[in-house]
Amino acid sequence: MKQYHWNHQIVDLGRLQTGLGVIWSEPNTLLAITLSPDRAQLLKRSLPESMPGQLTQKSLPSILEEQLIQALHGEPVEWDWFPNLDSGTAFQQRIWQILEQCPHGDYWSYKELADRSGNSKAVRAVGSACGKNPFPLRIPCHRIVASNGTLGGFTGDLELKKWILQKETEHTFDVRFGTSDRALP
């Protein structure tokens, strides 16, 4: 029987806290991420019927935890863990794949995402696909905003969405204009 693992923790970001729940399997496959402080929200996601197996609690692999924390702090991440998109419809999977192309430090509107999908009239369906994204942070639905510049929705807390977007923008500005105290690779 296939082994699947889960972990949930609270992450302190300074002025706010968020939950960080993950379901994964080896090697390097993500099945779900939640930013809810409620552990039950993670476990409600359960495993798709197409993936029978046993779900056990385990510490996050250190590289996965490091990458998720980097993403929460708005830092660019070179992901080593890959989402299993099987839980979505064909349309949702397509939107999630396009979302992965939204650059760090940038954002698109739901309309832009619909245009990129080849169906400019699917703005509401795109919003729904973003809302059903089972991999916030890894698939950056937080980078999608309303055309009028408001935040729109987010599978996490809207304050967290604003926090991450601000941190990503700050980091990108720092790197582009040489004001970062970090050494560049």
N, C-alpha and C positions, 0 to 999 in steps of 0.2 A: 504494500500500500504506500502510495506517495506521501511524503511528509511536507506539510506546510507549516509555517511559523507565524506568530503574531507577537507584537510588542506595542505597548502604549506608554507614553510618558508625557509629562507637562514640561514645556520649554519656556524659560524665562527670557524674554527679549528686552528687559529693562523696563520700559513703560507699559508693556503689556505681556500677557502670557498666552500661550496657545497649547492645545493638545497636539500630539504627534503620534498617530497610530499607523502601523504598517502591517500588512500581511504579505509574506513573500515565500518563495521557494528557491532552492538552490538548483542550478547555479544562476545567480544574478537576475532573478525574475520577480518583478513586482506584481502583486495581485490587487492591492488596494492601499491607498493612503487616505487618512482622515486628519483633519486639523481640529476636530472637536475635542474639547477637554473631557468629554464623556466616553470612557472606554467602551461602553455598550454600543455606541455608534459604529465603532470599528467592527465589533463582533457581529452586528446585524448584517454586515455586508456578506458574510459567510463565503463559501466557495461556490463557484458556478457548478451546476449539475454535471457539466462536461469534465469536471476535475475532481473526481472522487478522491478522498484522502483524509488524513488525520491532521487536525489543526492543533498545534501545541504552542504554548508561550515560551519565548526564548529571547535572550538579549539580542538587540539589533547587531548585525555585523558592523564592525567599526567603520569601514569605508562608507557604508550606506548611511549610517548615523551622521558621519562627518559631512557627507554631501547634502543631506536633508537640512542639517543645521546651517550650512553655508547658504543654501537657498533661502531659508527663513531670514537670514541676515542680509539678503539681497546681493550676495556675492555670485559671480559667475561660476557655474559648475560644469565640469566634464563628467557626465554621468557614466558610471560603470554598471548601473542597474537599469533594466529595461522593462517597460510596462507590457503586460499581457493584455491586449486590447479585446480579447474574446468576449468580455462581458457587454460590449456595446453592439449596437446595430451597425450595419455597413456604413450608414450615413455618419453616425457618431464616430466610428473609427476613422473615417476620412477627415472629419473635423479635427479630431485629436491629433492626427498625423500632421495636418497643416499647422495646428497650434504650436507644435514643436519647432516650427520654423520662425516663430516670432522672436526676434533678437532680444537678448538681455539688454535692459536699459531702454527698451522701446515699448510701445503699446499700439494695438490696433483697435478699431471699433468693431462692433459686431457686424456692421455693414461691410467693412473691409474684409473681415473673415468670410462672410458670405460670398463676396466677390471673388476671393481667392479660391473658394470651393467650386466656383463655376456656376453658382446659382445665386445671383444677386438678390432674388426675392425671398431667400430662405433665412432672413435675419432672425425671425423668432425661433425657427428650428435650430439655428446656430446657437442662439442663446440657451436653448434647452439642452443641446449637446454639451455646452460649456458647463451648465449646471449639473449635468450627470457625469462629468469627468471624474473617474475614480482615482485619479493620480494628481491631485493638486500639488504644486511645486514642480513635480517631474514633468508634467504636461502643463505648461504655464498659462492656465486659464485666467490667472490674476492679471495678465497683460492685455485682457480684452475689456474695453470700456464702452460706454454708450456714445453714440455719435455726438451728443450734446456736451460731452466731456465729463459727465458724471460717472461714478464708479461702476454703475450697473450692479450685477450680482456677483456672488462668490460662494463657493462651497464651504469656505471658512468664514470668518467674521469680516465685515467690511472694514473695520479698523485695521485688521491684519493685512487685507489687500492693499490698503493705502500705505501702510508701513513698508511692505515688501516693495511696492512700486517706488516709493521715495528712496529706499535704500539702494535699489537697483539703479535708479537714475543718478544718485550721488556717486555710487561706485563707478559707473560708466563715465560720468563727467570727470572724476578724479583720474581715471586711467587715460582718457582721451587728452586731457589737458595737463597732465603731469603734476597734479596737486596731491596725489596719493602718497601716503607715507609707507605704502607697501612697495616692495621691490617687484618689478615685473619679471616674468620668466624670460 
